[in-house]
Amino acid sequence: MTERQIKLSQTEDVKNFVRAASKCNFDIDVFYNRIVVDAKSILGVFSLDLNRTLTVRCNGSDDKFNQVLDQFAIA
C-alpha cells in the first residue's frame, strides 16, 4: 500500500485523475481528515474540498497511474 499527497485544482485535473484511476484493477482511495472516497468515482472526488491537499492511498501499483500521480503530486 502506498500513499501520495496530491492537489487537484481544476475540473480537468479531476477528470484526468478519475479516468486514470478507473483503469486500475485495485482499490484507490482519496481522503483528507476523516472523509474517504473512492478515487474511481467522479462524483466522490468532486465532493471533496479541492482547495485542500488530498491523500491518495493505492492498494496496488500501476506505472501509468503513477505517472498521473506525479503530475498532481505535492513536492
Biopython code that builds the backbone (N, CA, C, O; Angstrom):
import numpy as np
from Bio.PDB.StructureBuilder import StructureBuilder

atoms = [
    (1, "MET", "N", (0.854, -1.171, 0.000)),
    (1, "MET", "CA", (0.000, 0.000, 0.000)),
    (1, "MET", "C", (0.900, 1.235, 0.000)),
    (1, "MET", "O", (1.848, 1.326, 0.780)),
    (2, "THR", "N", (0.591, 2.175, -0.881)),
    (2, "THR", "CA", (1.355, 3.415, -0.960)),
    (2, "THR", "C", (0.433, 4.609, -0.779)),
    (2, "THR", "O", (-0.756, 4.541, -1.089)),
    (3, "GLU", "N", (0.990, 5.697, -0.278)),
    (3, "GLU", "CA", (0.243, 6.938, -0.110)),
    (3, "GLU", "C", (1.010, 8.074, -0.757)),
    (3, "GLU", "O", (2.235, 8.151, -0.662)),
    (4, "ARG", "N", (0.265, 8.962, -1.421)),
    (4, "ARG", "CA", (0.850, 10.140, -2.066)),
    (4, "ARG", "C", (-0.026, 11.342, -1.764)),
    (4, "ARG", "O", (-1.243, 11.211, -1.626)),
    (5, "GLN", "N", (0.583, 12.504, -1.662)),
    (5, "GLN", "CA", (-0.128, 13.761, -1.463)),
    (5, "GLN", "C", (-0.301, 14.425, -2.825)),
    (5, "GLN", "O", (0.668, 14.570, -3.571)),
    (6, "ILE", "N", (-1.536, 14.832, -3.158)),
    (6, "ILE", "CA", (-1.795, 15.474, -4.444)),
    (6, "ILE", "C", (-2.649, 16.718, -4.257)),
    (6, "ILE", "O", (-3.225, 16.947, -3.193)),
    (7, "LYS", "N", (-2.715, 17.514, -5.315)),
    (7, "LYS", "CA", (-3.574, 18.698, -5.352)),
    (7, "LYS", "C", (-4.272, 18.700, -6.700)),
    (7, "LYS", "O", (-3.622, 18.735, -7.745)),
    (8, "LEU", "N", (-5.608, 18.663, -6.673)),
    (8, "LEU", "CA", (-6.422, 18.718, -7.888)),
    (8, "LEU", "C", (-7.109, 20.083, -7.902)),
    (8, "LEU", "O", (-8.090, 20.292, -7.188)),
    (9, "SER", "N", (-6.602, 21.001, -8.704)),
    (9, "SER", "CA", (-7.097, 22.376, -8.627)),
    (9, "SER", "C", (-8.116, 22.738, -9.699)),
    (9, "SER", "O", (-8.843, 23.719, -9.544)),
    (10, "GLN", "N", (-8.187, 21.968, -10.783)),
    (10, "GLN", "CA", (-9.109, 22.293, -11.869)),
    (10, "GLN", "C", (-10.004, 21.101, -12.189)),
    (10, "GLN", "O", (-9.691, 19.961, -11.846)),
    (11, "THR", "N", (-11.106, 21.382, -12.845)),
    (11, "THR", "CA", (-12.058, 20.341, -13.232)),
    (11, "THR", "C", (-11.387, 19.294, -14.127)),
    (11, "THR", "O", (-11.615, 18.097, -13.955)),
    (12, "GLU", "N", (-10.571, 19.732, -15.071)),
    (12, "GLU", "CA", (-9.880, 18.795, -15.962)),
    (12, "GLU", "C", (-8.922, 17.893, -15.187)),
    (12, "GLU", "O", (-8.732, 16.732, -15.551)),
    (13, "ASP", "N", (-8.319, 18.422, -14.121)),
    (13, "ASP", "CA", (-7.437, 17.609, -13.285)),
    (13, "ASP", "C", (-8.200, 16.444, -12.670)),
    (13, "ASP", "O", (-7.724, 15.309, -12.667)),
    (14, "VAL", "N", (-9.387, 16.738, -12.151)),
    (14, "VAL", "CA", (-10.217, 15.700, -11.531)),
    (14, "VAL", "C", (-10.609, 14.658, -12.572)),
    (14, "VAL", "O", (-10.533, 13.459, -12.304)),
    (15, "LYS", "N", (-11.023, 15.096, -13.742)),
    (15, "LYS", "CA", (-11.427, 14.164, -14.797)),
    (15, "LYS", "C", (-10.275, 13.251, -15.199)),
    (15, "LYS", "O", (-10.460, 12.042, -15.334)),
    (16, "ASN", "N", (-9.086, 13.821, -15.391)),
    (16, "ASN", "CA", (-7.926, 13.013, -15.783)),
    (16, "ASN", "C", (-7.536, 12.031, -14.678)),
    (16, "ASN", "O", (-7.188, 10.883, -14.955)),
    (17, "PHE", "N", (-7.596, 12.487, -13.431)),
    (17, "PHE", "CA", (-7.255, 11.623, -12.304)),
    (17, "PHE", "C", (-8.223, 10.437, -12.203)),
    (17, "PHE", "O", (-7.787, 9.293, -12.073)),
    (18, "VAL", "N", (-9.525, 10.703, -12.261)),
    (18, "VAL", "CA", (-10.532, 9.641, -12.144)),
    (18, "VAL", "C", (-10.445, 8.690, -13.334)),
    (18, "VAL", "O", (-10.593, 7.479, -13.172)),
    (19, "ARG", "N", (-10.210, 9.224, -14.513)),
    (19, "ARG", "CA", (-10.075, 8.381, -15.713)),
    (19, "ARG", "C", (-8.904, 7.411, -15.540)),
    (19, "ARG", "O", (-9.028, 6.228, -15.857)),
    (20, "ALA", "N", (-7.781, 7.902, -15.045)),
    (20, "ALA", "CA", (-6.607, 7.048, -14.840)),
    (20, "ALA", "C", (-6.852, 6.030, -13.729)),
    (20, "ALA", "O", (-6.448, 4.874, -13.854)),
    (21, "ALA", "N", (-7.504, 6.440, -12.653)),
    (21, "ALA", "CA", (-7.790, 5.541, -11.539)),
    (21, "ALA", "C", (-8.736, 4.422, -11.977)),
    (21, "ALA", "O", (-8.598, 3.281, -11.536)),
    (22, "SER", "N", (-9.681, 4.747, -12.833)),
    (22, "SER", "CA", (-10.663, 3.757, -13.286)),
    (22, "SER", "C", (-10.037, 2.633, -14.092)),
    (22, "SER", "O", (-10.612, 1.549, -14.191)),
    (23, "LYS", "N", (-8.878, 2.872, -14.665)),
    (23, "LYS", "CA", (-8.202, 1.848, -15.464)),
    (23, "LYS", "C", (-7.413, 0.866, -14.606)),
    (23, "LYS", "O", (-6.915, -0.136, -15.120)),
    (24, "CYS", "N", (-7.292, 1.133, -13.317)),
    (24, "CYS", "CA", (-6.532, 0.261, -12.417)),
    (24, "CYS", "C", (-7.426, -0.854, -11.878)),
    (24, "CYS", "O", (-8.622, -0.650, -11.673)),
    (25, "ASN", "N", (-6.848, -2.024, -11.652)),
    (25, "ASN", "CA", (-7.627, -3.156, -11.164)),
    (25, "ASN", "C", (-7.438, -3.383, -9.658)),
    (25, "ASN", "O", (-7.560, -4.511, -9.180)),
    (26, "PHE", "N", (-7.145, -2.325, -8.923)),
    (26, "PHE", "CA", (-7.013, -2.384, -7.473)),
    (26, "PHE", "C", (-7.717, -1.174, -6.865)),
    (26, "PHE", "O", (-8.039, -0.217, -7.569)),
    (27, "ASP", "N", (-7.950, -1.221, -5.564)),
    (27, "ASP", "CA", (-8.665, -0.147, -4.883)),
    (27, "ASP", "C", (-7.770, 1.070, -4.692)),
    (27, "ASP", "O", (-6.593, 0.957, -4.352)),
    (28, "ILE", "N", (-8.372, 2.247, -4.924)),
    (28, "ILE", "CA", (-7.679, 3.516, -4.713)),
    (28, "ILE", "C", (-8.638, 4.419, -3.949)),
    (28, "ILE", "O", (-9.773, 4.628, -4.378)),
    (29, "ASP", "N", (-8.190, 4.951, -2.826)),
    (29, "ASP", "CA", (-8.999, 5.865, -2.019)),
    (29, "ASP", "C", (-8.349, 7.239, -2.001)),
    (29, "ASP", "O", (-7.126, 7.368, -2.053)),
    (30, "VAL", "N", (-9.193, 8.262, -1.927)),
    (30, "VAL", "CA", (-8.732, 9.639, -1.779)),
    (30, "VAL", "C", (-9.338, 10.153, -0.490)),
    (30, "VAL", "O", (-10.528, 9.957, -0.243)),
    (31, "PHE", "N", (-8.532, 10.812, 0.341)),
    (31, "PHE", "CA", (-9.083, 11.285, 1.607)),
    (31, "PHE", "C", (-8.343, 12.495, 2.148)),
    (31, "PHE", "O", (-7.204, 12.779, 1.778)),
    (32, "TYR", "N", (-9.031, 13.195, 3.036)),
    (32, "TYR", "CA", (-8.442, 14.191, 3.917)),
    (32, "TYR", "C", (-9.288, 14.182, 5.180)),
    (32, "TYR", "O", (-10.497, 13.953, 5.134)),
    (33, "ASN", "N", (-8.632, 14.437, 6.317)),
    (33, "ASN", "CA", (-9.285, 14.325, 7.625)),
    (33, "ASN", "C", (-9.969, 12.968, 7.733)),
    (33, "ASN", "O", (-9.312, 11.935, 7.605)),
    (34, "ARG", "N", (-11.272, 12.954, 7.966)),
    (34, "ARG", "CA", (-11.998, 11.682, 8.103)),
    (34, "ARG", "C", (-12.865, 11.364, 6.898)),
    (34, "ARG", "O", (-13.651, 10.418, 6.943)),
    (35, "ILE", "N", (-12.743, 12.118, 5.838)),
    (35, "ILE", "CA", (-13.546, 11.906, 4.642)),
    (35, "ILE", "C", (-12.758, 11.047, 3.658)),
    (35, "ILE", "O", (-11.658, 11.409, 3.241)),
    (36, "VAL", "N", (-13.342, 9.895, 3.292)),
    (36, "VAL", "CA", (-12.696, 8.963, 2.365)),
    (36, "VAL", "C", (-13.662, 8.676, 1.219)),
    (36, "VAL", "O", (-14.829, 8.358, 1.447)),
    (37, "VAL", "N", (-13.165, 8.791, -0.023)),
    (37, "VAL", "CA", (-13.993, 8.471, -1.195)),
    (37, "VAL", "C", (-13.210, 7.555, -2.133)),
    (37, "VAL", "O", (-11.982, 7.492, -2.083)),
    (38, "ASP", "N", (-13.934, 6.862, -2.970)),
    (38, "ASP", "CA", (-13.350, 6.002, -3.985)),
    (38, "ASP", "C", (-12.798, 6.884, -5.106)),
    (38, "ASP", "O", (-13.517, 7.728, -5.641)),
    (39, "ALA", "N", (-11.537, 6.695, -5.460)),
    (39, "ALA", "CA", (-10.900, 7.514, -6.492)),
    (39, "ALA", "C", (-11.493, 7.270, -7.876)),
    (39, "ALA", "O", (-11.279, 8.071, -8.786)),
    (40, "LYS", "N", (-12.230, 6.185, -8.046)),
    (40, "LYS", "CA", (-12.824, 5.866, -9.336)),
    (40, "LYS", "C", (-14.198, 6.510, -9.507)),
    (40, "LYS", "O", (-14.830, 6.358, -10.553)),
    (41, "SER", "N", (-14.663, 7.233, -8.481)),
    (41, "SER", "CA", (-15.966, 7.896, -8.503)),
    (41, "SER", "C", (-15.779, 9.387, -8.743)),
    (41, "SER", "O", (-15.260, 10.101, -7.885)),
    (42, "ILE", "N", (-16.202, 9.850, -9.906)),
    (42, "ILE", "CA", (-16.012, 11.272, -10.224)),
    (42, "ILE", "C", (-16.848, 12.146, -9.289)),
    (42, "ILE", "O", (-16.401, 13.221, -8.888)),
    (43, "LEU", "N", (-18.044, 11.703, -8.941)),
    (43, "LEU", "CA", (-18.869, 12.477, -8.003)),
    (43, "LEU", "C", (-18.245, 12.497, -6.613)),
    (43, "LEU", "O", (-18.298, 13.508, -5.914)),
    (44, "GLY", "N", (-17.656, 11.379, -6.223)),
    (44, "GLY", "CA", (-16.996, 11.316, -4.924)),
    (44, "GLY", "C", (-15.829, 12.282, -4.837)),
    (44, "GLY", "O", (-15.685, 12.999, -3.847)),
    (45, "VAL", "N", (-14.995, 12.305, -5.867)),
    (45, "VAL", "CA", (-13.827, 13.186, -5.862)),
    (45, "VAL", "C", (-14.272, 14.646, -5.934)),
    (45, "VAL", "O", (-13.691, 15.495, -5.258)),
    (46, "PHE", "N", (-15.287, 14.954, -6.738)),
    (46, "PHE", "CA", (-15.790, 16.332, -6.810)),
    (46, "PHE", "C", (-16.421, 16.774, -5.488)),
    (46, "PHE", "O", (-16.501, 17.972, -5.216)),
    (47, "SER", "N", (-16.867, 15.828, -4.669)),
    (47, "SER", "CA", (-17.490, 16.204, -3.394)),
    (47, "SER", "C", (-16.458, 16.636, -2.353)),
    (47, "SER", "O", (-16.813, 17.217, -1.328)),
    (48, "LEU", "N", (-15.179, 16.351, -2.615)),
    (48, "LEU", "CA", (-14.119, 16.758, -1.689)),
    (48, "LEU", "C", (-13.815, 18.242, -1.833)),
    (48, "LEU", "O", (-14.118, 18.849, -2.861)),
    (49, "ASP", "N", (-13.221, 18.815, -0.809)),
    (49, "ASP", "CA", (-12.776, 20.200, -0.859)),
    (49, "ASP", "C", (-11.476, 20.231, -1.656)),
    (49, "ASP", "O", (-10.422, 19.865, -1.137)),
    (50, "LEU", "N", (-11.545, 20.664, -2.912)),
    (50, "LEU", "CA", (-10.384, 20.620, -3.789)),
    (50, "LEU", "C", (-9.366, 21.713, -3.485)),
    (50, "LEU", "O", (-8.322, 21.779, -4.134)),
    (51, "ASN", "N", (-9.654, 22.569, -2.511)),
    (51, "ASN", "CA", (-8.676, 23.563, -2.070)),
    (51, "ASN", "C", (-7.666, 22.951, -1.116)),
    (51, "ASN", "O", (-6.649, 23.571, -0.804)),
    (52, "ARG", "N", (-7.938, 21.736, -0.649)),
    (52, "ARG", "CA", (-7.065, 21.060, 0.310)),
    (52, "ARG", "C", (-6.102, 20.117, -0.395)),
    (52, "ARG", "O", (-6.321, 19.714, -1.538)),
    (53, "THR", "N", (-5.044, 19.778, 0.303)),
    (53, "THR", "CA", (-4.139, 18.730, -0.154)),
    (53, "THR", "C", (-4.801, 17.392, 0.152)),
    (53, "THR", "O", (-5.221, 17.145, 1.282)),
    (54, "LEU", "N", (-4.892, 16.539, -0.849)),
    (54, "LEU", "CA", (-5.561, 15.248, -0.712)),
    (54, "LEU", "C", (-4.518, 14.137, -0.621)),
    (54, "LEU", "O", (-3.427, 14.242, -1.180)),
    (55, "THR", "N", (-4.871, 13.084, 0.084)),
    (55, "THR", "CA", (-4.005, 11.914, 0.185)),
    (55, "THR", "C", (-4.622, 10.787, -0.638)),
    (55, "THR", "O", (-5.810, 10.490, -0.513)),
    (56, "VAL", "N", (-3.807, 10.169, -1.474)),
    (56, "VAL", "CA", (-4.236, 9.039, -2.298)),
    (56, "VAL", "C", (-3.596, 7.790, -1.731)),
    (56, "VAL", "O", (-2.379, 7.731, -1.562)),
    (57, "ARG", "N", (-4.419, 6.785, -1.436)),
    (57, "ARG", "CA", (-3.924, 5.506, -0.934)),
    (57, "ARG", "C", (-4.219, 4.434, -1.977)),
    (57, "ARG", "O", (-5.376, 4.177, -2.312)),
    (58, "CYS", "N", (-3.151, 3.811, -2.488)),
    (58, "CYS", "CA", (-3.279, 2.775, -3.513)),
    (58, "CYS", "C", (-2.979, 1.416, -2.903)),
    (58, "CYS", "O", (-2.004, 1.255, -2.170)),
    (59, "ASN", "N", (-3.821, 0.447, -3.210)),
    (59, "ASN", "CA", (-3.613, -0.922, -2.742)),
    (59, "ASN", "C", (-3.010, -1.791, -3.832)),
    (59, "ASN", "O", (-3.272, -2.992, -3.901)),
    (60, "GLY", "N", (-2.212, -1.181, -4.673)),
    (60, "GLY", "CA", (-1.544, -1.864, -5.772)),
    (60, "GLY", "C", (-0.650, -0.871, -6.473)),
    (60, "GLY", "O", (-0.438, 0.236, -5.979)),
    (61, "SER", "N", (-0.123, -1.258, -7.623)),
    (61, "SER", "CA", (0.778, -0.375, -8.352)),
    (61, "SER", "C", (0.525, -0.481, -9.846)),
    (61, "SER", "O", (0.280, -1.566, -10.373)),
    (62, "ASP", "N", (0.588, 0.648, -10.512)),
    (62, "ASP", "CA", (0.418, 0.714, -11.954)),
    (62, "ASP", "C", (1.285, 1.869, -12.456)),
    (62, "ASP", "O", (1.152, 2.996, -11.979)),
    (63, "ASP", "N", (2.161, 1.599, -13.405)),
    (63, "ASP", "CA", (3.099, 2.625, -13.877)),
    (63, "ASP", "C", (2.395, 3.828, -14.498)),
    (63, "ASP", "O", (2.787, 4.969, -14.252)),
    (64, "LYS", "N", (1.361, 3.586, -15.299)),
    (64, "LYS", "CA", (0.650, 4.698, -15.933)),
    (64, "LYS", "C", (-0.055, 5.561, -14.891)),
    (64, "LYS", "O", (-0.056, 6.787, -15.001)),
    (65, "PHE", "N", (-0.654, 4.931, -13.881)),
    (65, "PHE", "CA", (-1.325, 5.694, -12.832)),
    (65, "PHE", "C", (-0.304, 6.483, -12.014)),
    (65, "PHE", "O", (-0.575, 7.614, -11.608)),
    (66, "ASN", "N", (0.861, 5.895, -11.772)),
    (66, "ASN", "CA", (1.911, 6.612, -11.043)),
    (66, "ASN", "C", (2.369, 7.848, -11.805)),
    (66, "ASN", "O", (2.718, 8.852, -11.184)),
    (67, "GLN", "N", (2.378, 7.800, -13.127)),
    (67, "GLN", "CA", (2.726, 8.972, -13.923)),
    (67, "GLN", "C", (1.693, 10.077, -13.751)),
    (67, "GLN", "O", (2.043, 11.255, -13.680)),
    (68, "VAL", "N", (0.419, 9.696, -13.684)),
    (68, "VAL", "CA", (-0.646, 10.678, -13.456)),
    (68, "VAL", "C", (-0.497, 11.283, -12.064)),
    (68, "VAL", "O", (-0.637, 12.494, -11.893)),
    (69, "LEU", "N", (-0.212, 10.443, -11.070)),
    (69, "LEU", "CA", (0.003, 10.960, -9.711)),
    (69, "LEU", "C", (1.173, 11.939, -9.670)),
    (69, "LEU", "O", (1.121, 12.941, -8.956)),
    (70, "ASP", "N", (2.214, 11.655, -10.424)),
    (70, "ASP", "CA", (3.370, 12.555, -10.472)),
    (70, "ASP", "C", (2.982, 13.949, -10.964)),
    (70, "ASP", "O", (3.559, 14.942, -10.521)),
    (71, "GLN", "N", (2.015, 14.035, -11.872)),
    (71, "GLN", "CA", (1.563, 15.326, -12.395)),
    (71, "GLN", "C", (0.918, 16.182, -11.310)),
    (71, "GLN", "O", (1.037, 17.407, -11.327)),
    (72, "PHE", "N", (0.240, 15.539, -10.372)),
    (72, "PHE", "CA", (-0.515, 16.271, -9.348)),
    (72, "PHE", "C", (0.145, 16.228, -7.974)),
    (72, "PHE", "O", (-0.414, 16.737, -7.003)),
    (73, "ALA", "N", (1.323, 15.628, -7.886)),
    (73, "ALA", "CA", (1.988, 15.437, -6.594)),
    (73, "ALA", "C", (2.422, 16.768, -5.978)),
    (73, "ALA", "O", (2.811, 17.704, -6.676)),
    (74, "ILE", "N", (2.342, 16.819, -4.652)),
    (74, "ILE", "CA", (2.840, 17.951, -3.888)),
    (74, "ILE", "C", (4.296, 17.638, -3.562)),
    (74, "ILE", "O", (4.614, 16.544, -3.096)),
    (75, "ALA", "N", (5.169, 18.593, -3.807)),
    (75, "ALA", "CA", (6.618, 18.374, -3.606)),
    (75, "ALA", "C", (6.980, 18.127, -2.177)),
    (75, "ALA", "O", (8.154, 17.929, -1.863)),
]
sb = StructureBuilder()
sb.init_structure("model")
sb.init_model(0)
sb.init_chain("A")
sb.init_seg("    ")
for serial, (resi, resn, name, xyz) in enumerate(atoms, 1):
    if name == "N":
        sb.init_residue(resn, " ", resi, " ")
    sb.init_atom(name, np.array(xyz, "f"), 0.0, 1.0, " ", f" {name:<3s}", serial, name[0])
structure = sb.get_structure()
